[in-house]
């Protein structure tokens, strides 16, 4: 209990600059933990939705029916969004494809649309990660600034004292060191979360890209079969 009261007293008696630094670090830590919790939920949901959609997709479901089911949903994300965008472009281009050259253009357009969809999904997953990176990289230096300022303030206070003792300067140094501790407290979780979530997003991005390539190949085979039938029809 005495330790808590001592910390409380040290924070209250710190200089204004050190208190401002402490407030900034506390706010940065609070917002970091909010983002950490939010991104954990978002990434967990993205992995779950990808598992569910891939299981349905590779179970032999009719692609047209799957696309119509997605169109009826209020919002789609992840692999569902990549598939919906790609299949929509495929349907639009298939009506115009009359030969192999047209089929190649449709395939290229479909791939391009899915690449854009993947990029947008990754951008959504990466939102707010820059804040974690910023907190992780700058918080120790902000805390160090508060520490340096506090120590300097403590020694300046001894300028008019004839005989300085450690007891006189210790409270000021202790106040300053709290800023360093808060800086590390804010930075360490932010760095760990940033690295972990970045790795998770990279894996999801690779999963989206692999799916888009597989879907593109599948649609291209269907398109090739359709154009071949169209070319053989007049005979």
C-alpha positions as MATLAB code, in Angstrom:
seq = 'XXXXXXXXXXXXXXXXXXXXXXXXXXXXXXXXXXXXXXXXXXXXXXXXXXXXXXXXXXXXXXXXXXXXXXXXXXXXXXXXXXXXXXXXXXXXXXXXXXXXXXXXXXXXXXXXXXXXXXXXXXXXXXXXXXXXXXXXXXXXXXXXXXXXXXXXXXXXXXXXXXXXXXXXXXXXXXXXXXXXXXXXXXXXXXXXXXXXXXXXXXXXXXXXXXXXXXXXXXXXXXXXXXXXXXXXXXX';
ca = [
       0.000    0.000    0.000;
       2.805    2.396    0.817;
       4.325    1.740   -2.594;
       1.095    2.736   -4.347;
       0.873    5.912   -2.287;
       4.519    6.648   -3.037;
       3.998    6.286   -6.785;
       0.861    8.377   -6.598;
       2.726   11.099   -4.706;
       5.651   11.024   -7.119;
       3.350   11.470  -10.103;
       1.452   14.334   -8.478;
       4.639   16.122   -7.453;
       6.386   15.696  -10.804;
       7.046   18.749  -12.947;
       4.416   19.804  -15.473;
       6.440   18.617  -18.468;
       6.961   15.177  -16.921;
       3.249   14.930  -16.089;
       2.356   15.792  -19.682;
       4.750   13.099  -20.901;
       3.173   10.580  -18.519;
      -0.312   11.518  -19.725;
       0.697   11.088  -23.375;
       2.174    7.657  -22.648;
      -0.857    6.520  -20.652;
      -3.198    7.587  -23.467;
      -0.964    5.895  -26.043;
      -1.045    2.694  -23.988;
      -4.841    2.802  -23.609;
      -5.420    3.347  -27.338;
      -2.865    0.637  -28.155;
      -4.696   -1.920  -26.045;
      -7.996   -0.926  -27.676;
      -6.485   -1.482  -31.116;
      -4.854   -4.741  -30.002;
      -8.227   -6.088  -28.841;
     -10.000   -4.832  -31.986;
      -7.471   -6.304  -34.421;
      -7.430   -9.617  -32.563;
     -11.176   -9.907  -33.057;
     -11.030   -8.761  -36.702;
      -8.251  -11.183  -37.654;
      -9.895  -14.082  -35.841;
     -13.132  -13.381  -37.717;
     -11.279  -13.088  -41.038;
      -9.640  -16.501  -40.541;
     -12.945  -18.081  -39.534;
     -14.814  -16.641  -42.533;
     -12.034  -17.752  -44.879;
     -12.224  -21.305  -43.503;
     -16.002  -21.433  -43.896;
     -15.999  -20.007  -47.418;
     -13.167  -22.213  -48.685;
     -14.879  -25.297  -47.291;
     -18.055  -24.397  -49.174;
     -16.212  -23.368  -52.325;
     -14.144  -26.538  -52.624;
     -17.056  -28.790  -51.680;
     -18.268  -28.557  -55.278;
     -20.843  -25.798  -54.836;
     -22.231  -24.261  -58.011;
     -20.341  -21.010  -58.557;
     -23.312  -19.128  -59.968;
     -25.475  -20.074  -57.022;
     -22.686  -19.190  -54.625;
     -22.350  -15.797  -56.270;
     -26.100  -15.162  -56.030;
     -26.038  -16.074  -52.332;
     -23.272  -13.539  -51.755;
     -25.160  -10.861  -53.673;
     -28.036  -11.204  -51.215;
     -25.766  -10.565  -48.241;
     -25.605   -7.024  -46.882;
     -21.799   -7.005  -46.811;
     -19.050   -9.374  -47.887;
     -15.415   -9.351  -46.866;
     -12.298  -11.440  -47.190;
     -12.436  -14.350  -49.608;
     -16.128  -13.764  -50.182;
     -15.362  -10.283  -51.474;
     -12.508  -11.530  -53.669;
     -14.727  -14.226  -55.177;
     -17.710  -11.898  -55.693;
     -15.596   -9.277  -57.458;
     -13.826  -11.819  -59.645;
     -16.947  -13.754  -60.600;
     -18.878  -10.555  -61.349;
     -16.149   -9.438  -63.740;
     -16.084  -12.924  -65.259;
     -19.837  -12.876  -65.923;
     -19.674   -9.406  -67.406;
     -16.799  -10.286  -69.735;
     -18.086  -13.705  -70.720;
     -21.012  -12.131  -72.542;
     -18.544  -10.255  -74.754;
     -16.021  -13.033  -75.306;
     -16.531  -14.621  -78.728;
     -13.111  -16.142  -79.360;
      -9.844  -17.076  -77.666;
      -8.549  -13.493  -77.800;
     -11.669  -12.230  -76.079;
     -11.349  -14.965  -73.498;
      -7.791  -13.892  -72.727;
      -8.962  -10.327  -72.183;
     -11.705  -11.509  -69.846;
      -9.227  -13.621  -67.869;
      -6.835  -10.690  -67.525;
      -9.650   -8.380  -66.441;
     -10.848  -10.925  -63.883;
      -7.356  -11.317  -62.438;
      -6.924   -7.567  -62.241;
     -10.241   -7.139  -60.437;
      -9.344   -9.798  -57.884;
      -5.906   -8.255  -57.295;
      -7.593   -4.948  -56.505;
     -10.033   -6.725  -54.176;
      -7.180   -8.483  -52.370;
      -5.348   -5.183  -52.007;
      -8.407   -3.531  -50.485;
      -8.958   -6.384  -48.072;
      -5.340   -6.221  -46.920;
      -5.610   -2.450  -46.498;
      -8.635   -2.955  -44.268;
      -6.819   -5.559  -42.192;
      -3.783   -3.312  -41.825;
      -5.774   -0.308  -40.618;
      -4.492    1.136  -37.306;
      -1.378   -1.053  -37.384;
       0.679    2.034  -38.150;
      -0.453    3.463  -34.817;
       0.912    0.407  -33.016;
       4.173    0.751  -34.924;
       4.385    4.434  -34.031;
       3.701    3.795  -30.351;
       6.197    0.947  -30.256;
       8.965    2.974  -31.863;
       8.444    6.384  -30.220;
       7.157    5.666  -26.693;
      10.601    4.782  -25.241;
      12.014    8.037  -26.599;
       9.089   10.064  -25.263;
       9.593    8.427  -21.885;
      13.331    9.109  -22.108;
      12.611   12.760  -22.816;
      10.500   12.930  -19.671;
      13.255   11.242  -17.708;
      15.947   13.620  -18.933;
      13.737   16.620  -18.259;
      12.865   15.372  -14.778;
      16.487   14.700  -13.838;
      17.527   18.081  -15.177;
      14.742   19.721  -13.174;
      15.828   17.856  -10.042;
      19.443   18.999  -10.333;
      18.444   22.571  -11.126;
      16.516   22.547   -7.864;
      19.796   21.892   -6.034;
      21.491   24.966   -7.448;
      20.701   27.087   -4.399;
      21.531   24.398   -1.837;
      24.840   24.592   -0.010;
      25.104   20.865    0.772;
      23.259   18.447   -1.516;
      22.409   14.918   -0.417;
      21.006   11.915   -2.222;
      17.785   12.210   -0.249;
      17.218   15.637   -1.745;
      17.615   14.552   -5.361;
      16.186   11.032   -5.149;
      12.471   12.018   -5.395;
      13.074   14.044   -8.553;
      15.020   11.215  -10.170;
      12.346    8.703   -9.172;
       9.664   10.906  -10.730;
      11.661   11.077  -13.938;
      12.241    7.322  -14.106;
       8.490    6.693  -13.968;
       8.290    8.282  -17.418;
      10.778    5.741  -18.785;
       8.805    2.895  -17.209;
       5.565    4.167  -18.774;
       7.301    4.456  -22.136;
       8.356    0.829  -22.008;
       4.925   -0.216  -20.727;
       3.325    1.410  -23.782;
       5.931    0.265  -26.310;
       6.440   -3.426  -25.509;
       2.827   -4.635  -26.041;
       2.506   -2.446  -29.149;
       5.644   -3.935  -30.729;
       4.644   -7.510  -29.893;
       1.114   -6.995  -31.259;
       2.370   -5.257  -34.394;
       4.776   -8.072  -35.257;
       2.208  -10.766  -34.511;
      -0.604   -9.114  -36.457;
       1.663   -8.277  -39.387;
       2.571  -11.959  -39.674;
      -1.112  -12.941  -39.482;
      -2.016  -10.431  -42.195;
       0.812  -11.678  -44.424;
      -0.540  -15.213  -44.115;
      -4.061  -14.034  -44.917;
      -2.800  -12.050  -47.897;
      -0.992  -15.119  -49.236;
      -4.181  -17.109  -48.728;
      -6.252  -14.533  -50.625;
      -3.732  -14.380  -53.460;
      -3.556  -18.169  -53.767;
      -7.336  -18.369  -53.851;
      -7.554  -15.670  -56.523;
      -5.024  -17.541  -58.665;
      -6.920  -20.822  -58.275;
     -10.250  -19.148  -59.012;
      -8.761  -17.410  -62.045;
      -7.499  -20.711  -63.412;
     -10.887  -22.323  -62.812;
     -12.787  -19.526  -64.521;
     -10.323  -19.508  -67.397;
     -10.961  -23.201  -68.009;
     -14.709  -22.572  -68.003;
     -14.254  -19.640  -70.338;
     -12.087  -21.701  -72.668;
     -14.690  -24.428  -72.789;
     -17.405  -21.868  -73.492;
     -15.536  -20.153  -76.316;
     -14.622  -23.510  -77.823;
     -18.272  -24.509  -77.885;
     -19.142  -21.144  -79.403;
     -16.518  -21.591  -82.123;
     -17.715  -25.095  -82.961;
     -21.397  -24.241  -83.047;
     -21.618  -23.114  -86.688;
     -20.225  -26.437  -87.912;
];
